[in-house]
Amino acid sequence: MPRFLNPPDVPPPASRYSHGVEHGASARRLVISGQVAIGPDGSIPEGLEEQTELCLDHLERVLAAAGMGLSDLVKITVFCTRPGSVRTIRAIRERRLGTHAPASTYLEVAGLADPRFLVEIEGEAVRD
């Protein structure tokens, strides 16, 4: 079972995430490639919120394919091309993950693989 760490001598997380996650070496580890917002029909939603939701849908489907769920995430990384979107991304992440607080990184980038992509989300999960 992963142990989530927020040491008292490090400033507390700015939202619901953990500064560190420790897991045992005997666990199964799933590294999830960056997920982008391409719908089943090949369409790409225009809005940041819709793209973020679809990226998380894909992430959740990859987890399920490995017999895992969102509660097995130990790290999530978000790449966003819209400056100043951290609050929007955090709100969606927190709603989707509930009280689960994996390690988390948010990066604002100049671009992604397709200029229509506003966000890309990758993750890492561990299950005993």
C-alpha positions, 0 to 999 in steps of 0.5 A: 500500500503506498504511503503518501508524504507531506512532511511538516517542514515542507510548505503544505500542498497548494491543493489536494496532492502529496509531496511524495509517495512511497511504495514497495518494490514488490508492487505492480507498477503501471506507467501511463503515457500522456493522454490527449483529448481525442474522442472515439470519432477522432474529434478534439473538443475545443474547451480546456475543461472538456479536454481535461475530462476526456484526458482523465477518461482515457487515463481511467480506461488505461488503469482499468485495462491493468485492473487498477483504478484512480485510487492506485495513482501515485503520480499525475503530471499535467501539461497545459498550453493555456497559461493561468489554468492551474485552478481549472485543472485542479478543480477537475482533478480534485473532483475526479480523484475525490480525497485521493491525493497522489503526487502531482505536477502541473506544467504550462508548456508552449505546445503539445503534439497537435496545436489543438491539444490544450492539455495532456495528462500522464500518470503512474499507478502502483498496486500491491 
